[in-house]
Amino acid sequence: EFVDQQMECVFQDIFPDAVKIGMVSDKELIKVIAEKLKEYKPKNIVLDTVMVATSGSPLLKPDSVNALIEELIPLATVIETLKNNLFSLATVLTPNIPEAEVLGNCKIECEKDLKDTAIALYEKYGCNVLVKGGHLNDTATDILCCNGEITEFKGERIDNNNTHGTGCTLSSAIACNLAMGHTMQESVENAKRYITGALQAGLNLGKGSGPLEHTYWLEIQGEK
């Protein structure tokens, strides 16, 4: 009920130019989010399918995974069917490799597998898909299947142990770029460039895997 009220407040006051959905662990929350998105039909939706931790541990219960697939992923459709009151959006799923393996019931071990999985998920769920390759040891390539077309986003692999929140940051950056009117390909490219800079900044806070330097860009701007 509270999430329902929160979304009502936002959509009725300052209608968002983009919506990014991160980890939602409860199936009832997933359902209410889906209902509100159907009601208000925002233009851009980025669904970060947060299901598996970097360590490989599952983050969602099986019934929540099913709700994610059945309730939220269909909202990211790129197929417009006015008769059924569905809406075509500049939307994308952003699974990492363990999540893509769950969604596609497959195994990803190389860049070719990334491409094959991106295409398979696009065809299976009818939506744009960005499969992130960061879990592979020899690449930092992400693969986007957008409207059936494959785009590779090569990236520099940064030697930085502080990578907490990279996936969440990337999906948020994609949503921000879509909100500014960029194409899907431009949005992913800009977001990936931002992530690379945030990793290269080398922020080192606290113990364990710390966060990225999200404000590095502001510091660069201040120096000019």
GUDRENVEX-747685 format. One line per 2 residues: number of its first residue (from 1); their letters; for each residue z, x, y of N, C-alpha, C, O, CB. Coordinates in steps of 0.05 Angstrom, whole numbers, plus 5000, padded with zeros to 4 digits. Glycine has a CB too. Layout:
BEGIN
NUM) A) Z,X,Y,Z,X,Y,Z,X,Y,Z,X,Y,Z,X,Y; ...
# end
This chain:
BEGIN
1) EF) 5000,5016,4976,5000,5000,5000,5000,5017,5025,4987,5011,5045,5024,4981,5000; 5015,5039,5024,5017,5057,5048,4990,5071,5053,4982,5072,5077,5039,5078,5044
3) VD) 4977,5080,5032,4951,5093,5036,4930,5073,5047,4914,5079,5064,4940,5105,5009; 4932,5048,5037,4915,5027,5047,4919,5023,5077,4900,5021,5092,4921,5000,5032
5) QQ) 4944,5023,5086,4950,5020,5114,4941,5044,5131,4931,5041,5153,4980,5015,5118; 4944,5068,5120,4935,5092,5134,4905,5091,5139,4896,5097,5161,4942,5117,5118
7) ME) 4890,5084,5118,4861,5083,5121,4852,5061,5140,4833,5065,5155,4848,5079,5094; 4866,5039,5140,4860,5017,5159,4864,5027,5188,4847,5022,5205,4879,4993,5154
9) CV) 4886,5041,5192,4891,5051,5220,4869,5070,5229,4860,5068,5252,4918,5066,5220; 4861,5088,5211,4840,5108,5219,4813,5094,5224,4801,5098,5245,4837,5129,5197
11) FQ) 4804,5078,5205,4778,5066,5207,4776,5047,5230,4754,5044,5242,4770,5053,5182; 4797,5033,5236,4797,5013,5258,4800,5026,5286,4794,5013,5306,4818,4992,5254
13) DI) 4810,5050,5287,4815,5063,5313,4794,5083,5320,4779,5080,5339,4843,5076,5313; 4792,5105,5304,4772,5126,5309,4755,5129,5283,4763,5143,5265,4785,5153,5317
15) FP) 4733,5115,5282,4717,5115,5257,4707,5143,5251,4694,5155,5268,4693,5095,5259; 4714,5153,5227,4707,5181,5221,4677,5185,5216,4663,5168,5205,4722,5190,5196
17) DA) 4667,5208,5225,4639,5216,5221,4635,5227,5193,4613,5228,5183,4630,5236,5241; 4656,5235,5180,4655,5245,5152,4682,5241,5139,4703,5241,5152,4646,5274,5151
19) VK) 4682,5237,5113,4706,5234,5097,4706,5255,5075,4686,5258,5060,4709,5205,5085; 4728,5270,5074,4730,5290,5052,4753,5280,5034,4775,5275,5044,4735,5319,5063
21) IG) 4748,5278,5008,4769,5270,4989,4776,5294,4972,4760,5306,4959,4759,5247,4971; 4802,5301,4973,4812,5323,4957,4826,5314,4932,4817,5295,4920,4830,5341,4974
23) MV) 4848,5326,4926,4862,5319,4901,4877,5292,4905,4893,5289,4923,4883,5341,4894; 4870,5274,4887,4884,5248,4886,4893,5244,4857,4876,5240,4839,4864,5224,4895
25) SD) 4919,5246,4853,4929,5249,4825,4935,5223,4811,4939,5222,4787,4954,5265,4826; 4934,5200,4826,4943,5175,4814,4919,5155,4815,4905,5153,4835,4967,5163,4830
27) KE) 4915,5141,4792,4892,5123,4790,4894,5100,4810,4873,5090,4819,4890,5113,4762; 4918,5091,4816,4921,5069,4835,4913,5078,4863,4901,5062,4879,4950,5058,4835
29) LI) 4919,5103,4871,4910,5114,4896,4880,5116,4897,4867,5110,4917,4923,5141,4902; 4868,5125,4875,4839,5128,4873,4826,5101,4878,4806,5099,4892,4831,5139,4846
31) KV) 4837,5080,4866,4826,5053,4868,4827,5043,4897,4807,5032,4907,4840,5034,4850; 4849,5047,4911,4851,5037,4938,4833,5052,4957,4822,5041,4975,4880,5038,4948
33) IA) 4830,5079,4952,4812,5095,4969,4783,5084,4965,4768,5081,4984,4814,5125,4961; 4776,5079,4940,4749,5069,4934,4744,5042,4947,4722,5038,4958,4745,5067,4904
35) EK) 4764,5025,4947,4761,4999,4959,4756,5001,4989,4740,4986,5000,4786,4982,4953; 4771,5018,5002,4769,5021,5031,4742,5034,5039,4730,5026,5059,4792,5038,5042
37) LK) 4732,5052,5023,4707,5065,5028,4684,5045,5025,4664,5045,5039,4702,5090,5011; 4686,5027,5005,4667,5006,5001,4667,4987,5025,4646,4977,5034,4672,4991,4975
39) EY) 4691,4982,5035,4694,4963,5057,4682,4974,5083,4667,4960,5098,4723,4956,5062; 4687,5000,5089,4680,5011,5115,4654,5027,5115,4642,5032,5136,4702,5028,5126
41) KP) 4645,5036,5091,4620,5050,5088,4616,5073,5108,4597,5072,5124,4597,5030,5091; 4632,5093,5106,4628,5117,5123,4602,5131,5116,4593,5129,5093,4652,5136,5121
43) KN) 4590,5144,5135,4564,5156,5132,4564,5180,5113,4546,5182,5096,4553,5165,5158; 4584,5197,5114,4585,5221,5098,4610,5222,5082,4632,5219,5092,4583,5246,5116
45) IV) 4607,5227,5056,4631,5230,5038,4628,5256,5023,4607,5261,5010,4634,5206,5019; 4648,5273,5024,4649,5298,5008,4672,5294,4988,4695,5292,4996,4653,5324,5025
47) LD) 4665,5293,4962,4685,5289,4942,4690,5315,4927,4674,5324,4911,4677,5267,4922; 4713,5328,4933,4721,5352,4919,4736,5343,4894,4759,5335,4895,4739,5371,4938
49) TV) 4723,5346,4871,4734,5335,4846,4756,5354,4836,4752,5368,4816,4712,5332,4825; 4779,5353,4849,4801,5371,4841,4814,5361,4816,4829,5341,4816,4822,5373,4864
51) MV) 4808,5374,4794,4819,5366,4768,4832,5388,4752,4850,5384,4736,4797,5354,4751; 4823,5413,4758,4833,5436,4742,4841,5458,4761,4826,5466,4779,4811,5446,4723
53) AT) 4865,5469,4757,4875,5491,4774,4860,5517,4768,4847,5519,4747,4906,5494,4770; 4862,5536,4786,4850,5562,4782,4859,5575,4756,4844,5589,4742,4856,5580,4805
55) SG) 4885,5569,4749,4896,5580,4724,4885,5567,4699,4889,5577,4677,4926,5577,4724; 4870,5545,4703,4859,5530,4680,4876,5506,4672,4868,5491,4654,4857,5548,4657
57) SP) 4899,5503,4685,4916,5480,4679,4905,5454,4690,4896,5453,4713,4945,5485,4689; 4906,5432,4675,4896,5406,4685,4915,5396,4707,4939,5398,4705,4894,5386,4662
59) LL) 4903,5384,4727,4919,5373,4750,4920,5343,4749,4936,5331,4763,4907,5383,4776; 4902,5330,4734,4901,5301,4733,4907,5292,4704,4899,5305,4685,4874,5291,4743
61) KP) 4919,5269,4702,4923,5256,4676,4896,5244,4668,4879,5238,4685,4945,5233,4677; 4892,5240,4642,4866,5230,4632,4858,5204,4646,4834,5200,4652,4867,5225,4603
63) DS) 4877,5185,4651,4869,5159,4663,4861,5163,4692,4845,5148,4702,4892,5140,4661; 4872,5184,4705,4864,5190,4733,4836,5202,4733,4821,5196,4752,4884,5209,4746
65) VN) 4830,5219,4714,4803,5231,4712,4783,5208,4708,4761,5209,4720,4801,5251,4689; 4789,5189,4691,4771,5167,4686,4767,5150,4711,4745,5141,4717,4782,5149,4663
67) AL) 4789,5146,4726,4787,5130,4751,4770,5145,4772,4754,5133,4786,4815,5125,4762; 4773,5172,4772,4757,5188,4791,4727,5184,4784,4711,5180,4802,4765,5217,4789
69) IE) 4720,5186,4759,4692,5183,4750,4682,5155,4754,4659,5151,4763,4690,5191,4721; 4699,5135,4749,4689,5107,4750,4691,5095,4778,4675,5077,4784,4705,5091,4731
71) EL) 4710,5104,4794,4714,5091,4820,4703,5107,4844,4691,5095,4862,4744,5087,4824; 4707,5133,4844,4700,5149,4868,4672,5161,4866,4657,5160,4885,4720,5171,4872
73) IP) 4665,5173,4843,4639,5186,4841,4616,5167,4847,4597,5175,4860,4636,5198,4813; 4617,5142,4838,4595,5123,4844,4592,5119,4874,4570,5112,4883,4600,5097,4831
75) LA) 4612,5123,4890,4610,5120,4919,4594,5143,4932,4585,5140,4954,4638,5119,4932; 4590,5164,4917,4575,5187,4927,4546,5185,4919,4531,5205,4919,4587,5213,4917
77) TV) 4537,5161,4912,4509,5157,4903,4489,5163,4925,4494,5158,4948,4506,5129,4892; 4466,5174,4917,4444,5177,4936,4422,5157,4930,4400,5159,4941,4433,5206,4934
79) IE) 4429,5137,4914,4410,5116,4908,4417,5091,4923,4439,5080,4919,4409,5110,4877; 4400,5082,4941,4405,5059,4958,4396,5034,4944,4372,5031,4937,4392,5062,4985
81) TL) 4414,5015,4940,4407,4989,4928,4419,4968,4946,4442,4959,4942,4418,4987,4899; 4403,4959,4966,4413,4940,4985,4422,4914,4972,4440,4900,4981,4392,4935,5007
83) KN) 4407,4907,4951,4413,4881,4937,4442,4881,4927,4455,4860,4927,4393,4876,4914; 4451,4903,4918,4479,4905,4907,4499,4915,4928,4522,4920,4922,4479,4923,4883
85) NL) 4489,4916,4953,4506,4925,4975,4518,4953,4972,4540,4958,4981,4529,4905,4979; 4502,4970,4958,4510,4998,4957,4498,5012,4981,4480,5001,4995,4500,5011,4930
87) FS) 4508,5036,4987,4498,5049,5011,4491,5078,5005,4505,5092,4990,4520,5048,5033; 4469,5087,5017,4460,5114,5012,4471,5133,5033,4469,5127,5057,4429,5115,5013
89) LA) 4484,5154,5024,4498,5171,5042,4490,5201,5038,4479,5208,5018,4528,5168,5038; 4496,5217,5059,4493,5246,5056,4518,5256,5043,4535,5268,5057,4487,5260,5084
91) TV) 4521,5252,5017,4546,5258,5004,4542,5279,4982,4519,5284,4973,4558,5233,4992; 4564,5290,4973,4562,5311,4953,4589,5314,4937,4610,5310,4949,4555,5338,4966
93) LT) 4586,5320,4912,4609,5328,4896,4611,5359,4896,4590,5372,4897,4607,5318,4866; 4635,5370,4896,4638,5399,4898,4656,5410,4876,4677,5421,4882,4649,5407,4925
95) PN) 4648,5407,4850,4666,5417,4829,4664,5447,4826,4642,5459,4829,4658,5403,4802; 4686,5460,4818,4685,5488,4810,4676,5488,4780,4671,5466,4769,4712,5502,4813
97) IP) 4674,5511,4768,4664,5512,4741,4680,5497,4720,4669,5481,4705,4662,5541,4733; 4707,5500,4720,4723,5484,4700,4719,5454,4704,4718,5439,4684,4752,5491,4702
99) EA) 4717,5445,4729,4714,5417,4735,4686,5407,4727,4683,5385,4716,4720,5411,4764; 4666,5424,4733,4639,5417,4725,4636,5415,4695,4621,5399,4684,4619,5437,4736
101) EV) 4650,5433,4680,4650,5432,4651,4662,5406,4641,4652,5395,4621,4665,5456,4639; 4683,5396,4654,4695,5371,4646,4675,5348,4651,4671,5330,4634,4722,5366,4661
103) LG) 4664,5348,4676,4646,5326,4683,4621,5325,4667,4610,5304,4661,4639,5328,4713; 4611,5349,4659,4586,5351,4645,4589,5355,4615,4569,5356,4601,4570,5372,4656
105) NC) 4614,5358,4606,4619,5363,4578,4602,5386,4568,4587,5384,4548,4613,5337,4560; 4604,5409,4582,4587,5432,4576,4603,5458,4580,4627,5457,4587,4562,5432,4594
107) KI) 4590,5480,4576,4602,5507,4580,4585,5522,4600,4560,5523,4597,4605,5522,4553; 4597,5534,4620,4582,5550,4640,4591,5579,4638,4614,5586,4642,4588,5538,4669
109) EC) 4571,5596,4632,4577,5625,4629,4559,5643,4646,4564,5667,4647,4574,5632,4599; 4539,5632,4659,4521,5648,4675,4508,5631,4696,4512,5607,4697,4499,5661,4656
111) EK) 4492,5644,4714,4479,5629,4736,4460,5608,4726,4458,5586,4738,4465,5648,4754; 4446,5613,4704,4428,5593,4693,4444,5568,4685,4434,5545,4689,4413,5604,4669
113) DL) 4467,5572,4674,4484,5549,4666,4492,5533,4691,4494,5509,4690,4509,5559,4651; 4497,5548,4714,4504,5534,4739,4482,5515,4747,4487,5492,4753,4509,5555,4761
115) KD) 4457,5525,4746,4434,5508,4753,4431,5485,4735,4427,5462,4743,4408,5525,4754; 4432,5490,4709,4428,5469,4689,4450,5447,4692,4444,5424,4690,4429,5480,4661
117) TA) 4474,5456,4698,4496,5437,4701,4493,5420,4726,4498,5396,4726,4523,5451,4701; 4485,5433,4748,4481,5419,4773,4460,5397,4770,4464,5375,4779,4472,5439,4796
119) IA) 4439,5404,4756,4417,5384,4751,4428,5362,4733,4423,5338,4738,4393,5397,4739; 4442,5369,4712,4452,5350,4693,4472,5330,4706,4471,5306,4701,4466,5364,4670
121) LY) 4489,5341,4723,4509,5323,4737,4495,5305,4757,4502,5282,4760,4530,5340,4751; 4475,5316,4771,4459,5300,4790,4446,5276,4775,4447,5254,4785,4438,5317,4804
123) EK) 4435,5282,4752,4421,5261,4737,4441,5242,4725,4436,5218,4722,4403,5273,4716; 4464,5252,4716,4484,5235,4703,4498,5216,4722,4502,5193,4716,4505,5252,4689
125) YG) 4505,5227,4746,4521,5211,4764,4505,5200,4788,4515,5184,4804,4544,5227,4775; 4480,5209,4791,4463,5199,4813,4472,5207,4840,4469,5192,4859,4461,5170,4811
127) CN) 4483,5231,4843,4493,5240,4869,4488,5270,4872,4485,5285,4853,4523,5234,4872; 4488,5279,4898,4485,5308,4903,4509,5323,4891,4531,5313,4891,4483,5313,4934
129) VL) 4504,5347,4882,4525,5363,4868,4523,5392,4877,4501,5404,4876,4522,5360,4838; 4545,5403,4885,4547,5432,4891,4566,5443,4870,4590,5439,4871,4558,5437,4920
131) VK) 4555,5459,4851,4572,5472,4830,4578,5500,4841,4561,5516,4846,4557,5473,4803; 4604,5505,4844,4614,5530,4855,4617,5551,4833,4631,5546,4813,4640,5526,4871
133) GG) 4605,5575,4838,4605,5595,4817,4627,5616,4819,4625,5637,4806,4579,5608,4817; 4647,5611,4835,4667,5632,4840,4683,5641,4816,4694,5662,4816,4686,5622,4860
135) HL) 4684,5624,4795,4699,5631,4771,4684,5651,4753,4695,5662,4734,4706,5606,4755; 4658,5655,4758,4643,5675,4743,4650,5702,4754,4654,5706,4778,4612,5670,4745
137) ND) 4652,5722,4737,4661,5748,4745,4640,5765,4761,4648,5782,4776,4670,5764,4722; 4615,5759,4756,4594,5776,4767,4578,5763,4789,4556,5774,4797,4576,5784,4745
139) TA) 4587,5741,4800,4571,5727,4821,4589,5712,4840,4611,5705,4833,4550,5709,4808; 4578,5706,4863,4591,5688,4882,4571,5667,4891,4571,5657,4913,4603,5703,4907
141) TD) 4553,5660,4872,4531,5641,4878,4540,5613,4872,4553,5607,4852,4507,5648,4861; 4533,5595,4891,4538,5566,4888,4510,5553,4885,4491,5562,4898,4554,5554,4911
143) IL) 4508,5532,4870,4483,5518,4865,4485,5489,4875,4503,5474,4866,4475,5519,4835; 4467,5482,4893,4466,5454,4903,4442,5440,4891,4419,5450,4892,4465,5454,4934
145) CC) 4447,5417,4880,4425,5399,4872,4426,5375,4891,4443,5358,4888,4427,5390,4842; 4408,5375,4910,4408,5354,4931,4381,5339,4930,4360,5351,4933,4412,5367,4959
147) NG) 4383,5313,4925,4359,5297,4922,4340,5308,4901,4315,5306,4904,4344,5294,4949; 4351,5320,4881,4336,5330,4858,4325,5358,4862,4313,5370,4844,4313,5312,4854
149) EI) 4330,5370,4886,4320,5397,4892,4343,5417,4890,4366,5412,4898,4307,5398,4920; 4337,5441,4878,4358,5461,4874,4356,5482,4897,4335,5491,4904,4353,5476,4847
151) TE) 4380,5488,4908,4382,5509,4928,4405,5528,4920,4427,5519,4913,4388,5497,4957; 4398,5554,4920,4418,5574,4913,4431,5585,4938,4417,5590,4958,4406,5597,4896
153) FK) 4457,5588,4938,4472,5600,4960,4485,5625,4950,4507,5624,4939,4492,5579,4972; 4472,5647,4955,4483,5673,4947,4506,5680,4966,4506,5673,4989,4462,5695,4947
155) GE) 4526,5693,4955,4549,5701,4972,4560,5728,4963,4557,5736,4940,4570,5680,4970; 4573,5741,4982,4586,5766,4976,4612,5761,4963,4628,5745,4972,4590,5783,5002
157) RI) 4617,5775,4941,4642,5773,4926,4663,5790,4940,4660,5815,4940,4639,5780,4896; 4683,5778,4952,4703,5792,4968,4727,5800,4951,4738,5784,4936,4713,5774,4991
159) DN) 4735,5825,4953,4758,5835,4939,4783,5827,4954,4794,5842,4971,4757,5866,4935; 4793,5804,4948,4816,5793,4962,4832,5775,4943,4821,5755,4933,4808,5777,4988
161) NN) 4857,5781,4938,4873,5765,4920,4884,5740,4932,4893,5722,4918,4896,5782,4910; 4882,5738,4959,4892,5714,4973,4869,5694,4976,4855,5692,4996,4903,5722,5001
163) TH) 4866,5678,4955,4844,5658,4954,4854,5629,4952,4839,5612,4944,4826,5665,4931; 4880,5625,4957,4891,5598,4954,4877,5579,4974,4878,5583,4998,4921,5598,4958
165) GT) 4865,5558,4964,4853,5538,4981,4824,5542,4988,4813,5528,5005,4868,5536,5006; 4811,5560,4973,4782,5565,4980,4765,5540,4975,4748,5533,4991,4772,5588,4963
167) GC) 4770,5526,4952,4754,5502,4946,4759,5480,4966,4740,5467,4975,4760,5493,4918; 4784,5476,4973,4791,5455,4992,4779,5461,5020,4770,5443,5034,4822,5452,4995
169) TL) 4780,5487,5027,4769,5495,5053,4739,5491,5054,4728,5482,5074,4776,5524,5059; 4725,5498,5032,4696,5496,5031,4688,5467,5034,4670,5460,5050,4685,5507,5005
171) SS) 4700,5449,5019,4693,5420,5020,4699,5409,5047,4683,5392,5057,4707,5404,4998; 4721,5417,5060,4727,5408,5087,4706,5418,5107,4698,5403,5125,4755,5417,5095
173) AI) 4698,5443,5104,4678,5454,5122,4651,5440,5119,4637,5436,5139,4676,5484,5117; 4644,5433,5094,4619,5418,5090,4621,5391,5104,4602,5383,5117,4614,5415,5060
175) AC) 4643,5378,5101,4647,5352,5114,4645,5354,5145,4632,5337,5158,4674,5340,5107; 4657,5375,5156,4656,5379,5185,4627,5384,5194,4619,5373,5215,4673,5404,5193
177) NL) 4611,5399,5179,4584,5404,5186,4567,5379,5184,4549,5375,5200,4572,5427,5169; 4571,5363,5163,4557,5338,5161,4564,5319,5184,4546,5305,5195,4564,5324,5135
179) AM) 4589,5320,5193,4598,5303,5215,4584,5312,5241,4579,5295,5259,4628,5305,5219; 4577,5337,5243,4563,5347,5267,4533,5342,5266,4518,5349,5284,4568,5377,5270
181) GH) 4523,5331,5244,4495,5323,5242,4477,5343,5228,4453,5340,5228,4485,5320,5269; 4489,5363,5215,4473,5382,5200,4463,5369,5173,4475,5351,5163,4489,5408,5194
183) TM) 4442,5380,5163,4432,5371,5136,4452,5381,5115,4470,5397,5120,4404,5382,5131; 4448,5371,5091,4466,5379,5069,4463,5409,5064,4483,5423,5061,4459,5364,5043
185) QE) 4438,5419,5063,4434,5448,5058,4446,5464,5081,4459,5485,5075,4404,5454,5056; 4443,5456,5106,4454,5471,5128,4485,5470,5127,4498,5490,5133,4444,5459,5155
187) SV) 4495,5447,5120,4525,5444,5119,4537,5462,5098,4558,5475,5103,4532,5415,5113; 4524,5464,5075,4535,5481,5053,4532,5511,5062,4550,5527,5058,4520,5476,5027
189) EN) 4509,5518,5073,4505,5545,5082,4525,5554,5103,4537,5576,5101,4477,5549,5093; 4530,5537,5123,4549,5543,5144,4577,5545,5133,4593,5562,5141,4548,5521,5166
191) AK) 4584,5527,5115,4611,5526,5103,4615,5551,5086,4637,5563,5087,4615,5502,5086; 4595,5560,5071,4598,5584,5055,4601,5608,5072,4616,5627,5065,4573,5587,5036
193) RY) 4587,5609,5095,4589,5632,5113,4618,5633,5125,4629,5654,5128,4568,5630,5136; 4628,5609,5131,4656,5607,5142,4676,5617,5121,4694,5632,5128,4662,5578,5150
195) IT) 4673,5609,5096,4691,5618,5075,4690,5648,5072,4711,5661,5068,4684,5604,5048; 4666,5660,5072,4663,5689,5069,4679,5703,5091,4693,5723,5086,4634,5697,5070
197) GA) 4676,5694,5116,4690,5706,5138,4720,5703,5136,4735,5721,5142,4681,5694,5164; 4729,5680,5126,4758,5675,5123,4770,5693,5102,4793,5700,5104,4763,5645,5116
199) LQ) 4754,5699,5081,4764,5718,5060,4763,5747,5070,4781,5762,5065,4747,5715,5035; 4742,5754,5084,4739,5781,5094,4761,5788,5114,4767,5812,5118,4711,5784,5107
201) AG) 4772,5769,5128,4793,5774,5148,4818,5786,5135,4833,5799,5149,4800,5748,5162; 4822,5781,5109,4843,5795,5095,4871,5787,5102,4889,5804,5102,4840,5824,5099
203) LN) 4876,5762,5108,4903,5753,5114,4920,5757,5089,4912,5751,5067,4903,5723,5122; 4945,5766,5093,4963,5771,5071,4991,5760,5078,5007,5774,5090,4964,5801,5064
205) LG) 4996,5735,5070,5021,5722,5076,5037,5717,5051,5027,5706,5032,5017,5696,5092; 5063,5724,5051,5080,5717,5029,5073,5730,5003,5058,5749,5001,5081,5688,5026
207) KG) 5085,5719,4981,5081,5729,4954,5059,5713,4940,5053,5690,4948,5107,5728,4938; 5047,5724,4920,5028,5710,4904,5001,5707,4918,4995,5722,4936,5038,5683,4896
209) SG) 4986,5687,4909,4959,5683,4921,4962,5667,4947,4967,5643,4947,4941,5667,4901; 4959,5681,4969,4963,5668,4995,4938,5654,5006,4918,5653,4992,4971,5689,5015
211) PL) 4940,5642,5029,4918,5626,5040,4897,5644,5054,4901,5668,5058,4929,5606,5060; 4875,5632,5061,4854,5645,5076,4861,5647,5106,4880,5634,5114,4827,5630,5073
213) EH) 4847,5663,5120,4850,5664,5149,4832,5644,5163,4810,5651,5171,4845,5693,5160; 4841,5619,5164,4825,5598,5175,4818,5601,5204,4798,5590,5214,4838,5571,5170
215) TY) 4834,5616,5219,4829,5618,5248,4814,5643,5256,4812,5649,5279,4856,5618,5262; 4802,5657,5236,4789,5682,5243,4766,5677,5263,4761,5694,5280,4777,5695,5218
217) WL) 4753,5655,5261,4730,5649,5279,4740,5646,5308,4725,5654,5326,4716,5623,5270; 4763,5635,5312,4774,5632,5339,4780,5659,5351,4775,5663,5375,4799,5615,5339
219) EI) 4789,5678,5335,4795,5705,5345,4769,5719,5353,4768,5733,5373,4810,5721,5323; 4747,5715,5337,4722,5727,5343,4711,5716,5370,4702,5731,5387,4701,5722,5320
221) QG) 4713,5690,5373,4704,5678,5398,4720,5688,5422,4709,5692,5444,4706,5647,5396; 4746,5692,5418,4762,5701,5440,4756,5730,5449,4761,5737,5472,4791,5700,5432
223) EK) 4744,5746,5430,4738,5773,5437,4712,5776,5453,4707,5796,5466,4736,5790,5412; 4695,5755,5452,4669,5757,5465,4672,5753,5495,4652,5754,5509,4650,5736,5453
# end
